[in-house]
Amino acid sequence: MTEQQRAERVARAMFAQDRASQWMGMELLEVAPGYARLAMRVGREMVNGHGICHGGVIFALADSAFAFACNTDNRMTVALACHISFVAPAREGERLVAEAREQAKGGRTGVYDVTVTRADGTLVALFRGNAYRTREPVVPPERLGEEG
């Protein structure tokens, strides 16, 4: 099995169980080793008192992209710390895209950067996540079609 095939199979299995991302209407657009791209439309219930997308919603989209990117090698990986900088607002009805890329991985930790943009390419937020890799698989190797 190639690394790309593994990344795709792990992402499909994760997304099937990811009730939070599904509930928020996120779509998994693309995945590759150390990379993920998700999208979400800003719904009416996601807008704050200023009439713009709530920062927690934008964070959730970035965090989900981060999660998919850092689990592509089928090692259960969780967040150690995350930071986000909001640079432009998003409004109801706009489609946001979060693109996560692995920047560094060594031993049990990794660093991932995520950009969140509007459909027109305007940067909305920059997110950096630090990840911790456990020894557990996301999907049992036999379910992925791999030997244990």
C-alpha positions as CSV (number, residue, x, y, z in Angstrom):
1,M,0.0,0.0,0.0
2,T,1.3,3.4,-0.9
3,E,1.5,6.3,1.6
4,Q,-1.2,8.1,-0.4
5,Q,-3.5,5.1,-0.2
6,R,-2.9,4.8,3.5
7,A,-3.6,8.5,4.0
8,E,-6.9,8.3,2.0
9,R,-8.1,5.2,3.9
10,V,-7.3,6.6,7.3
11,A,-9.0,9.9,6.4
12,R,-12.2,8.2,5.3
13,A,-12.3,6.1,8.4
14,M,-11.7,9.1,10.6
15,F,-14.3,11.2,8.9
16,A,-16.9,8.5,9.2
17,Q,-16.5,8.8,13.0
18,D,-16.0,12.5,13.2
19,R,-19.4,13.6,14.4
20,A,-18.3,17.2,15.2
21,S,-16.9,17.9,11.7
22,Q,-20.0,16.4,10.1
23,W,-22.3,18.3,12.3
24,M,-20.6,21.6,11.3
25,G,-21.0,20.7,7.6
26,M,-17.3,20.2,6.9
27,E,-16.2,18.4,3.7
28,L,-13.0,16.5,3.4
29,L,-11.7,17.7,0.0
30,E,-8.2,16.3,-0.2
31,V,-5.7,14.4,1.8
32,A,-2.1,13.3,1.3
33,P,0.7,12.3,3.7
34,G,1.0,15.2,6.1
35,Y,-1.6,17.3,4.3
36,A,-5.4,17.8,4.4
37,R,-7.8,20.3,2.9
38,L,-11.3,20.8,4.3
39,A,-14.1,23.2,3.4
40,M,-17.2,24.5,5.2
41,R,-19.9,27.0,4.4
42,V,-20.6,29.6,7.2
43,G,-24.1,29.0,8.3
44,R,-26.6,31.4,10.0
45,E,-26.0,29.7,13.4
46,M,-22.2,30.3,13.1
47,V,-22.4,34.1,13.0
48,N,-21.7,36.1,16.2
49,G,-23.1,39.3,17.5
50,H,-21.0,41.4,15.1
51,G,-22.5,39.6,12.1
52,I,-19.3,37.7,11.3
53,C,-18.3,34.1,11.7
54,H,-17.5,33.2,15.3
55,G,-13.8,32.7,15.8
56,G,-14.5,29.3,17.5
57,V,-16.1,28.1,14.3
58,I,-13.0,29.1,12.2
59,F,-10.8,27.5,14.8
60,A,-12.8,24.3,14.6
61,L,-12.4,24.1,10.8
62,A,-8.6,24.7,11.1
63,D,-8.4,22.2,14.0
64,S,-10.2,19.5,11.9
65,A,-7.8,20.1,9.0
66,F,-4.9,19.8,11.4
67,A,-6.2,16.5,12.8
68,F,-6.6,14.9,9.3
69,A,-3.1,16.1,8.2
70,C,-1.4,14.7,11.3
71,N,-3.1,11.3,11.3
72,T,-2.3,10.4,7.7
73,D,0.3,7.8,8.7
74,N,-2.2,5.9,10.8
75,R,-0.6,6.8,14.1
76,M,-3.3,8.2,16.5
77,T,-2.1,11.8,16.9
78,V,-3.7,14.5,19.1
79,A,-3.1,18.2,19.7
80,L,-0.6,19.4,22.3
81,A,-1.1,23.1,21.6
82,C,-2.7,25.3,19.0
83,H,-2.6,29.0,18.2
84,I,-4.7,30.9,15.8
85,S,-4.4,34.5,14.4
86,F,-7.5,35.9,12.8
87,V,-6.7,38.3,9.9
88,A,-10.0,38.9,8.1
89,P,-13.7,38.2,8.9
90,A,-15.8,35.6,7.2
91,R,-19.5,36.2,6.7
92,E,-22.7,34.1,6.6
93,G,-22.9,32.1,3.3
94,E,-19.2,32.3,2.6
95,R,-17.3,29.0,1.9
96,L,-14.1,28.7,3.9
97,V,-11.3,26.3,3.0
98,A,-8.7,25.1,5.5
99,E,-5.4,23.7,4.2
100,A,-3.1,22.0,6.7
101,R,0.5,21.1,6.0
102,E,3.1,19.3,8.0
103,Q,6.1,21.5,8.7
104,A,8.1,19.2,11.0
105,K,7.8,15.7,12.4
106,G,10.2,13.9,14.6
107,G,9.8,11.1,17.1
108,R,6.5,11.6,18.9
109,T,5.8,15.3,17.9
110,G,5.0,17.4,14.9
111,V,4.2,20.9,13.8
112,Y,1.5,21.8,11.3
113,D,0.4,25.0,9.8
114,V,-3.1,25.7,8.6
115,T,-4.4,28.5,6.4
116,V,-8.1,29.3,6.4
117,T,-9.2,31.3,3.3
118,R,-12.4,32.5,1.7
119,A,-13.3,31.1,-1.7
120,D,-11.8,34.2,-3.4
121,G,-8.4,33.4,-1.7
122,T,-8.6,36.0,1.0
123,L,-6.7,34.9,4.1
124,V,-9.0,34.6,7.1
125,A,-6.8,32.9,9.7
126,L,-3.4,31.4,10.3
127,F,-3.3,28.4,12.7
128,R,-0.3,26.5,14.1
129,G,-0.8,23.1,15.8
130,N,1.7,21.0,17.8
131,A,0.9,17.4,17.7
132,Y,1.7,14.4,19.8
133,R,1.8,10.9,18.2
134,T,0.7,7.9,20.3
135,R,1.7,4.3,19.6
136,E,-1.9,3.3,18.7
137,P,-3.1,3.1,15.1
138,V,-6.1,5.2,14.0
139,V,-7.4,2.2,12.1
140,P,-6.3,-1.4,12.9
141,P,-3.8,-2.4,10.2
142,E,-5.9,-5.4,9.2
143,R,-8.9,-3.0,8.4
144,L,-6.6,-0.9,6.2
145,G,-5.5,-4.0,4.3
146,E,-2.0,-4.0,5.9
147,E,-0.3,-6.7,7.9
148,G,0.1,-5.9,11.6
